[in-house]
């Protein structure tokens, strides 16, 4: 069980650079007891005693509280920017977060819940031509090759997540998705590609998942992109954290 003080200790180890990256507008004044949190502007100071906490269980990344389920915060105005930041900075702060995850067993979603911090996300629309559109970010299209897109759509269909070693169980569905968006007509070649993706000894699936991550990070800041790309702990089910109520299939 991860309680509020455990999460706040983890929060206290995030650098100012990482805090600004994950929580733009939030200022951590003092992480000694009591923990004082505030934001820029006229928003009042919030003491730890003001917050209504409930212990948050340690769960897998696809059973975590969806950010859309976190109550809108009366103290935090989280108008997250959607422009990209330098990839080097994104990589550094994501590594810092991963170190915190390993040390404390907490996730950024748990920290967000404790802070009552809400990230504004876009609806994700899949058009009839299988274009991937972020409706609320100026209808920005997330571009990727057709085989990578088929992999992404497969995981989008499965909010419970899929273990890579169990991908062969979804080979027919993956083939159907791929054939709906590719111009390729050679069925033997198509099935060879699907076979590579679903072979647990082949690195093809890891390559496609990396391409999905890069595509979303090219479209929006990683603070937002991480809700949309495929992720998960090694050996566990991989999936997409986005609340499916934000997904629109045409």
C-alpha positions as CSV (number, residue, x, y, z in Angstrom):
1,X,0.0,0.0,0.0
2,X,1.3,3.4,-0.9
3,X,0.2,6.2,1.5
4,X,0.2,9.9,1.0
5,X,3.5,10.5,2.9
6,X,5.2,7.9,0.8
7,X,4.1,9.6,-2.3
8,X,5.1,13.0,-0.9
9,X,8.5,11.8,-0.2
10,X,8.8,10.6,-3.8
11,X,7.5,14.0,-4.9
12,X,10.2,15.7,-2.8
13,X,12.9,14.0,-4.8
14,X,11.7,15.2,-8.1
15,X,13.9,18.1,-9.4
16,X,12.4,21.5,-10.1
17,X,13.0,20.8,-13.8
18,X,10.9,17.6,-13.6
19,X,8.2,19.2,-11.4
20,X,7.7,22.0,-14.0
21,X,7.6,19.4,-16.8
22,X,5.0,17.2,-15.2
23,X,3.1,19.9,-13.3
24,X,3.3,23.2,-15.2
25,X,2.1,26.0,-12.9
26,X,2.6,24.1,-9.7
27,X,5.0,25.4,-7.1
28,X,6.3,23.3,-4.3
29,X,7.1,25.8,-1.5
30,X,8.2,23.4,1.2
31,X,8.2,19.6,1.3
32,X,8.8,19.5,5.1
33,X,5.7,18.8,7.3
34,X,3.2,20.2,6.6
35,X,3.7,20.0,2.8
36,X,2.7,23.3,1.3
37,X,1.6,23.4,-2.3
38,X,0.5,26.4,-4.4
39,X,0.3,27.6,-8.0
40,X,1.2,30.8,-9.7
41,X,-1.4,33.5,-9.6
42,X,-4.2,34.2,-7.2
43,X,-4.8,30.5,-6.3
44,X,-4.7,30.0,-2.5
45,X,-2.0,28.1,-0.6
46,X,-3.0,24.5,0.1
47,X,-1.8,22.7,3.2
48,X,-1.5,19.0,3.4
49,X,-4.1,19.0,6.1
50,X,-6.6,20.6,3.7
51,X,-6.4,17.6,1.3
52,X,-8.7,14.6,1.6
53,X,-6.4,11.7,1.0
54,X,-7.2,8.0,0.7
55,X,-4.4,5.5,0.4
56,X,-3.6,4.5,-3.1
57,X,-2.9,0.9,-3.8
58,X,0.2,-0.1,-5.8
59,X,-1.3,-1.5,-9.0
60,X,-0.1,-2.2,-12.5
61,X,0.1,0.7,-14.9
62,X,-3.1,-0.3,-16.7
63,X,-5.1,-0.6,-13.5
64,X,-3.9,2.8,-12.2
65,X,-6.4,5.6,-11.7
66,X,-7.0,7.2,-15.0
67,X,-6.2,10.9,-15.0
68,X,-9.6,11.6,-16.3
69,X,-11.0,10.1,-13.0
70,X,-9.0,12.5,-10.9
71,X,-11.3,15.2,-9.6
72,X,-10.8,18.7,-11.1
73,X,-8.7,20.5,-8.6
74,X,-10.0,23.8,-7.0
75,X,-6.4,24.8,-6.3
76,X,-4.6,23.9,-9.5
77,X,-5.1,25.4,-12.9
78,X,-3.5,22.9,-15.2
79,X,-3.6,24.4,-18.7
80,X,-0.8,22.2,-20.0
81,X,1.0,23.5,-23.0
82,X,0.9,21.3,-26.1
83,X,4.1,22.4,-27.9
84,X,7.1,20.2,-27.9
85,X,10.0,20.5,-25.5
86,X,13.5,19.4,-26.4
87,X,13.7,15.7,-26.7
88,X,16.8,15.6,-24.5
89,X,14.9,17.3,-21.7
90,X,11.9,14.9,-22.1
91,X,14.3,12.0,-21.9
92,X,16.0,13.3,-18.8
93,X,12.9,13.9,-16.8
94,X,11.3,10.6,-17.9
95,X,14.5,8.8,-16.6
96,X,14.2,10.8,-13.4
97,X,10.6,9.6,-13.0
98,X,11.6,6.0,-13.7
99,X,14.2,6.2,-10.9
100,X,11.5,7.5,-8.5
101,X,9.2,4.7,-9.6
102,X,11.8,2.1,-8.9
103,X,12.8,3.6,-5.5
104,X,9.3,4.3,-4.1
105,X,7.0,2.1,-6.2
106,X,4.8,5.1,-7.1
107,X,3.6,6.5,-10.4
108,X,3.1,10.0,-11.8
109,X,-0.7,9.2,-11.8
110,X,-0.6,8.6,-8.0
111,X,1.3,11.8,-7.5
112,X,-1.2,13.7,-9.6
113,X,-4.1,12.2,-7.6
114,X,-2.4,13.3,-4.3
115,X,-2.0,16.8,-5.7
116,X,-5.4,16.8,-7.2
117,X,-3.7,17.8,-10.4
118,X,-5.5,17.3,-13.6
119,X,-3.9,17.3,-17.1
120,X,-6.1,18.4,-19.9
121,X,-6.2,15.8,-22.6
122,X,-7.6,15.7,-26.1
123,X,-10.1,13.4,-27.6
124,X,-8.5,10.8,-29.8
125,X,-10.4,10.3,-33.0
126,X,-9.8,7.4,-35.4
127,X,-11.3,8.3,-38.7
128,X,-12.9,5.9,-41.2
129,X,-9.6,6.1,-43.1
130,X,-7.8,5.1,-39.8
131,X,-6.2,8.6,-39.4
132,X,-5.3,9.3,-35.8
133,X,-6.4,12.8,-34.9
134,X,-6.1,14.8,-31.6
135,X,-9.3,16.7,-31.9
136,X,-8.8,19.2,-29.1
137,X,-5.2,20.0,-30.1
138,X,-6.1,21.8,-33.4
139,X,-7.1,18.5,-35.0
140,X,-3.4,17.4,-35.1
141,X,-2.7,14.2,-36.9
142,X,-0.4,11.6,-35.4
143,X,1.4,10.0,-38.3
144,X,2.9,6.6,-38.4
145,X,3.5,3.9,-41.0
146,X,0.6,1.4,-41.6
147,X,2.0,-1.6,-39.8
148,X,2.9,0.5,-36.8
149,X,-0.6,2.0,-36.9
150,X,-2.2,-1.4,-37.0
151,X,-0.3,-2.3,-33.8
152,X,-1.4,0.9,-32.2
153,X,-5.1,0.3,-33.1
154,X,-4.9,-3.2,-31.7
155,X,-3.7,-1.9,-28.3
156,X,-6.3,0.9,-28.4
157,X,-9.0,-1.8,-28.8
158,X,-7.8,-3.5,-25.7
159,X,-7.8,-1.3,-22.6
160,X,-6.9,-4.3,-20.5
161,X,-3.5,-4.4,-22.1
162,X,-1.8,-7.2,-24.0
163,X,1.4,-9.1,-23.0
164,X,3.8,-9.3,-25.9
165,X,4.2,-13.0,-25.4
166,X,0.4,-13.4,-25.9
167,X,0.3,-11.3,-29.2
168,X,-0.1,-14.5,-31.2
169,X,-3.6,-14.8,-29.8
170,X,-4.4,-11.5,-31.5
171,X,-2.8,-12.3,-34.9
172,X,-6.1,-12.5,-36.8
173,X,-7.3,-9.2,-35.4
174,X,-4.0,-7.6,-36.1
175,X,-4.1,-8.9,-39.7
176,X,-7.6,-7.6,-40.1
177,X,-6.6,-4.1,-38.9
178,X,-3.5,-4.1,-41.1
179,X,-5.3,-5.1,-44.2
180,X,-7.9,-2.4,-43.6
181,X,-5.2,0.3,-44.0
182,X,-2.4,-1.0,-46.1
183,X,-2.1,-0.9,-49.9
184,X,-0.2,-4.2,-49.9
185,X,-1.9,-7.0,-51.6
186,X,0.6,-9.9,-51.2
187,X,-1.2,-12.0,-48.5
188,X,1.9,-14.1,-47.9
189,X,4.1,-11.0,-47.3
190,X,1.4,-9.5,-45.0
191,X,1.2,-12.7,-42.9
192,X,5.0,-12.8,-42.7
193,X,4.9,-9.3,-41.2
194,X,2.2,-10.2,-38.8
195,X,4.1,-13.4,-37.9
196,X,7.2,-11.3,-37.0
197,X,5.1,-9.0,-34.8
198,X,3.5,-11.8,-32.9
199,X,6.7,-13.9,-32.5
200,X,7.9,-13.4,-28.9
201,X,11.5,-14.1,-30.1
202,X,11.4,-11.3,-32.7
203,X,12.1,-7.7,-31.9
204,X,9.6,-6.4,-34.4
205,X,6.9,-5.5,-31.8
206,X,9.4,-3.5,-29.7
207,X,10.4,-1.5,-32.8
208,X,6.8,-0.7,-33.6
209,X,6.0,0.3,-30.0
210,X,9.0,2.6,-30.1
211,X,7.7,4.1,-33.3
212,X,4.3,4.8,-31.7
213,X,6.0,6.5,-28.8
214,X,8.0,8.7,-31.2
215,X,5.0,9.6,-33.3
216,X,3.1,10.9,-30.3
217,X,6.1,12.7,-28.9
218,X,6.5,14.3,-32.3
219,X,2.9,15.5,-32.1
220,X,2.7,16.8,-28.5
221,X,4.7,17.3,-25.4
222,X,5.6,14.0,-23.6
223,X,3.6,15.2,-20.5
224,X,0.6,14.6,-22.7
225,X,1.9,12.0,-25.1
226,X,2.5,9.4,-22.3
227,X,-1.2,9.0,-21.9
228,X,-1.6,8.0,-25.6
229,X,1.4,5.7,-26.5
230,X,1.8,2.0,-25.6
231,X,3.7,1.5,-22.3
232,X,4.0,-0.9,-19.5
233,X,6.5,-2.6,-17.2
234,X,8.8,-5.3,-18.5
235,X,7.0,-8.7,-18.5
236,X,3.6,-7.2,-17.7
237,X,0.7,-6.4,-20.0
238,X,1.4,-3.3,-22.2
239,X,-1.3,-0.9,-23.0
240,X,-2.5,2.7,-23.5
241,X,-3.4,4.6,-20.4
242,X,-5.9,7.0,-22.1
243,X,-9.4,6.8,-20.7
244,X,-11.4,5.2,-23.5
245,X,-14.2,7.7,-23.1
246,X,-11.9,10.1,-24.9
247,X,-11.6,7.8,-27.9
248,X,-13.9,8.3,-30.9
249,X,-14.1,5.6,-33.6
250,X,-15.7,6.8,-36.8
